[in-house]
């Protein structure tokens, strides 16, 4: 069976923990989009880890971990991650990299950095990981597939053409030094040697795995609101964050995806710019940020403080709908145990009208949150393993959200560890 684990919101929902947990029963875990610009935080018996490109199955020796063709492959960063795991006592993961994945080039990172500086106060809040220039080049058909690293004739000719094009930008727009094709060729030879033992025909491998009835997990990066088509454009990422793209980014037929787990936090958080209707500020936000996650709400890749907000049912219904959620995993519920009352956003007021539909960005910028306030449960719920043991107000909070979003909450995470999970039989399932 093929399952997808994806984000229902802005990213940072706790997908890494859910993937790590579900991977126990999986044979293969695949990253299918995005790059090293966002991370998945995982806490297990080995310690606390922030993964950026490696799939979240790397902590299990029985799993084949795949970087799919849809990923922005930053080769030095991938192998730096592998080395960091091994140094901390994790067995070297079984890793396979698609020969059709494309390579994040050194000039993508430079271009990302130069462009953000040029835009200054009007920038898109990039992590400067080269993601937008990478995907721009991919669709402009001037990117480099992993397979091309092994053909020097192709590499040399292509590098000459690409450098001529890039140097127009670098010299005339950014006033920076021109790129040197020979230097880049040497770098790509280093990349080739690093990646060579892991390259394979992923779509064929998965075709056989599906035929054999293997359990396969597709792991998405970020969430619905960061999708370039359906998110808060233009403050989005540059690859599709939807489960539907998992078929493309991994190389399997779409009808093989049988289960889609949309992950959503019990409150809201976001990294980067863009509309965020239920955002809170000041001491209220600082307290939630300090208590949130495992060690606070800060980006796994950038370390930036996340923007904080109350749970947004409008955004989450939309996010689950676009993902096609068969199951919803509600994470970090334990964090809210300090609150007497918990506001929940149930609608948006736009130009005097209240709506429960998530609007396009220009209307979203004008939206004001409409809240219902629920009573808190005022106790620590970590360690609880059955739904019935949760405090009544905690169960009511879960059930209220479930009814508002209209999708079944079948998993509730009440702590950072792999076993801090409550399975639930939802009446909506």
TAHU-V926869 format. One record per residue. RES is the residue in one letter. PSI is psi in radians with two decimals (* if undefined). Layout:
res->RES psi->PSI
res->RES psi->PSI
This chain:
res->X psi->2.51
res->X psi->2.19
res->X psi->2.59
res->X psi->2.41
res->X psi->2.02
res->X psi->2.88
res->X psi->2.38
res->X psi->-0.23
res->X psi->-2.13
res->X psi->0.17
res->X psi->3.13
res->X psi->0.48
res->X psi->-0.23
res->X psi->0.49
res->X psi->-0.61
res->X psi->-0.77
res->X psi->-0.76
res->X psi->-0.72
res->X psi->-0.79
res->X psi->-0.70
res->X psi->-0.82
res->X psi->-0.38
res->X psi->-0.33
res->X psi->-0.61
res->X psi->0.08
res->X psi->2.79
res->X psi->-0.51
res->X psi->2.38
res->X psi->2.31
res->X psi->2.22
res->X psi->2.23
res->X psi->-0.10
res->X psi->3.03
res->X psi->-3.09
res->X psi->-2.50
res->X psi->0.33
res->X psi->-0.13
res->X psi->2.80
res->X psi->2.82
res->X psi->2.14
res->X psi->2.27
res->X psi->2.35
res->X psi->2.14
res->X psi->-2.87
res->X psi->-0.37
res->X psi->-0.32
res->X psi->-2.74
res->X psi->2.27
res->X psi->2.58
res->X psi->1.89
res->X psi->2.52
res->X psi->-0.74
res->X psi->-0.59
res->X psi->2.45
res->X psi->2.70
res->X psi->0.19
res->X psi->0.08
res->X psi->-0.17
res->X psi->0.01
res->X psi->2.26
res->X psi->-0.32
res->X psi->-0.05
res->X psi->2.42
res->X psi->2.09
res->X psi->2.18
res->X psi->2.34
res->X psi->1.94
res->X psi->3.01
res->X psi->-0.35
res->X psi->-0.06
res->X psi->2.54
res->X psi->1.80
res->X psi->1.82
res->X psi->1.68
res->X psi->-0.85
res->X psi->-0.64
res->X psi->-0.67
res->X psi->-0.83
res->X psi->-0.40
res->X psi->-0.72
res->X psi->-0.79
res->X psi->-0.81
res->X psi->-0.68
res->X psi->-0.67
res->X psi->-0.85
res->X psi->-0.70
res->X psi->-0.46
res->X psi->0.25
res->X psi->0.08
res->X psi->2.29
res->X psi->2.52
res->X psi->2.20
res->X psi->2.66
res->X psi->1.98
res->X psi->2.39
res->X psi->2.35
res->X psi->2.26
res->X psi->2.35
res->X psi->-0.18
res->X psi->-0.06
res->X psi->2.64
res->X psi->2.70
res->X psi->2.28
res->X psi->2.08
res->X psi->2.70
res->X psi->-0.61
res->X psi->-0.33
res->X psi->-0.74
res->X psi->-0.73
res->X psi->-0.82
res->X psi->-0.72
res->X psi->-0.79
res->X psi->-0.80
res->X psi->-0.70
res->X psi->-0.71
res->X psi->-0.70
res->X psi->-0.69
res->X psi->-0.69
res->X psi->-0.44
res->X psi->-2.08
res->X psi->-0.20
res->X psi->0.39
res->X psi->2.96
res->X psi->0.16
res->X psi->0.60
res->X psi->2.64
res->X psi->0.01
res->X psi->0.64
res->X psi->0.06
res->X psi->0.22
res->X psi->-0.85
res->X psi->-0.83
res->X psi->-0.62
res->X psi->-0.94
res->X psi->-0.56
res->X psi->-0.82
res->X psi->-0.64
res->X psi->-0.81
res->X psi->-0.23
res->X psi->-0.01
res->X psi->0.56
res->X psi->0.35
res->X psi->2.99
res->X psi->1.99
res->X psi->2.63
res->X psi->-0.72
res->X psi->-0.52
res->X psi->-0.31
res->X psi->-0.35
res->X psi->0.22
res->X psi->1.68
res->X psi->-0.64
res->X psi->-0.81
res->X psi->-0.80
res->X psi->-0.88
res->X psi->-0.80
res->X psi->-0.75
res->X psi->-0.70
res->X psi->-0.68
res->X psi->-0.81
res->X psi->-0.79
res->X psi->-0.72
res->X psi->-0.65
res->X psi->-0.72
res->X psi->-0.83
res->X psi->-0.61
res->X psi->-0.43
res->X psi->-0.77
res->X psi->-0.88
res->X psi->-0.71
res->X psi->-0.81
res->X psi->-0.58
res->X psi->-0.79
res->X psi->-0.18
res->X psi->0.84
res->X psi->2.99
res->X psi->2.52
res->X psi->2.73
res->X psi->2.58
res->X psi->1.96
res->X psi->-0.62
res->X psi->-0.72
res->X psi->-0.72
res->X psi->-0.65
res->X psi->-0.73
res->X psi->-0.71
res->X psi->-0.76
res->X psi->-0.53
res->X psi->-0.68
res->X psi->-0.76
res->X psi->-0.77
res->X psi->-0.80
res->X psi->-0.61
res->X psi->-0.74
res->X psi->-0.35
res->X psi->-0.77
res->X psi->-0.20
res->X psi->-0.10
res->X psi->2.41
res->X psi->3.00
res->X psi->1.58
res->X psi->-0.74
res->X psi->-0.64
res->X psi->-0.73
res->X psi->-0.77
res->X psi->-0.60
res->X psi->-0.81
res->X psi->-0.69
res->X psi->-0.73
res->X psi->-0.76
res->X psi->-0.62
res->X psi->0.01
res->X psi->0.45
res->X psi->2.67
res->X psi->2.14
res->X psi->2.31
res->X psi->2.21
res->X psi->2.24
res->X psi->2.03
res->X psi->2.82
res->X psi->2.55
res->X psi->-2.65
res->X psi->-3.11
res->X psi->-0.73
res->X psi->-0.21
res->X psi->0.12
res->X psi->2.39
res->X psi->-0.38
res->X psi->-0.79
res->X psi->0.02
res->X psi->-2.80
res->X psi->1.00
res->X psi->2.36
res->X psi->0.12
res->X psi->1.03
res->X psi->3.12
res->X psi->-3.03
res->X psi->0.13
res->X psi->2.73
res->X psi->2.30
res->X psi->0.17
res->X psi->2.64
res->X psi->-0.58
res->X psi->-0.58
res->X psi->-0.30
res->X psi->-0.63
res->X psi->-0.71
res->X psi->-0.82
res->X psi->-0.25
res->X psi->-0.54
res->X psi->0.77
res->X psi->2.80
res->X psi->2.51
res->X psi->-0.54
res->X psi->-0.16
res->X psi->-0.29
res->X psi->1.85
res->X psi->-0.48
res->X psi->2.35
res->X psi->1.95
res->X psi->1.93
res->X psi->2.15
res->X psi->2.35
res->X psi->2.43
res->X psi->2.76
res->X psi->-0.11
res->X psi->-3.02
res->X psi->2.59
res->X psi->2.74
res->X psi->2.54
res->X psi->2.42
res->X psi->3.06
res->X psi->2.99
res->X psi->2.84
res->X psi->2.38
res->X psi->1.55
res->X psi->-0.72
res->X psi->0.34
res->X psi->2.48
res->X psi->2.83
res->X psi->3.07
res->X psi->-2.57
res->X psi->-0.65
res->X psi->-0.79
res->X psi->-0.72
res->X psi->-0.70
res->X psi->-0.77
res->X psi->-0.69
res->X psi->-0.73
res->X psi->-0.70
res->X psi->-0.36
res->X psi->2.82
res->X psi->-2.54
res->X psi->1.59
res->X psi->0.21
res->X psi->2.81
res->X psi->1.59
res->X psi->2.48
res->X psi->2.35
res->X psi->-0.46
res->X psi->-0.80
res->X psi->-0.41
res->X psi->0.05
res->X psi->2.48
res->X psi->2.30
res->X psi->2.56
res->X psi->2.44
res->X psi->2.63
res->X psi->2.96
res->X psi->2.89
res->X psi->2.37
res->X psi->1.79
res->X psi->-0.53
res->X psi->-0.90
res->X psi->-0.66
res->X psi->-0.65
res->X psi->-0.82
res->X psi->-0.80
res->X psi->-0.77
res->X psi->-0.66
res->X psi->-0.79
res->X psi->-0.59
res->X psi->-0.41
res->X psi->0.72
res->X psi->2.24
res->X psi->-0.41
res->X psi->2.58
res->X psi->2.32
res->X psi->2.10
res->X psi->2.06
res->X psi->2.94
res->X psi->0.61
res->X psi->-0.55
res->X psi->-0.45
res->X psi->-0.53
res->X psi->0.05
res->X psi->-0.18
res->X psi->-0.15
res->X psi->2.41
res->X psi->-0.72
res->X psi->2.63
res->X psi->1.94
res->X psi->2.52
res->X psi->2.23
res->X psi->2.10
res->X psi->-0.07
res->X psi->2.91
res->X psi->2.32
res->X psi->2.08
res->X psi->2.04
res->X psi->0.75
res->X psi->-0.08
res->X psi->2.42
res->X psi->2.28
res->X psi->2.66
res->X psi->0.07
res->X psi->2.37
res->X psi->2.11
res->X psi->3.05
res->X psi->2.87
res->X psi->-0.72
res->X psi->-0.55
res->X psi->-0.59
res->X psi->-0.63
res->X psi->-0.42
res->X psi->-0.08
res->X psi->2.46
res->X psi->2.47
res->X psi->2.48
res->X psi->2.09
res->X psi->2.58
res->X psi->2.44
res->X psi->2.18
res->X psi->2.62
res->X psi->2.48
res->X psi->3.08
res->X psi->-0.19
res->X psi->0.76
res->X psi->2.93
res->X psi->2.16
res->X psi->0.08
res->X psi->2.51
res->X psi->-0.32
res->X psi->2.39
res->X psi->-0.16
res->X psi->2.59
res->X psi->-0.67
res->X psi->-0.44
res->X psi->-0.29
res->X psi->2.58
res->X psi->2.62
res->X psi->-0.79
res->X psi->-0.50
res->X psi->-0.78
res->X psi->-0.69
res->X psi->-0.64
res->X psi->-0.82
res->X psi->-0.81
res->X psi->-0.59
res->X psi->-0.84
res->X psi->-0.78
res->X psi->-0.78
res->X psi->-0.62
res->X psi->-0.74
res->X psi->-0.42
res->X psi->0.31
res->X psi->2.56
res->X psi->2.15
res->X psi->1.82
res->X psi->-0.19
res->X psi->2.36
res->X psi->2.12
res->X psi->2.18
res->X psi->0.67
res->X psi->2.91
res->X psi->-0.35
res->X psi->2.82
res->X psi->-0.59
res->X psi->0.00
res->X psi->1.25
res->X psi->2.48
res->X psi->2.14
res->X psi->2.49
res->X psi->2.43
res->X psi->1.78
res->X psi->2.43
res->X psi->-0.30
res->X psi->-0.27
res->X psi->*
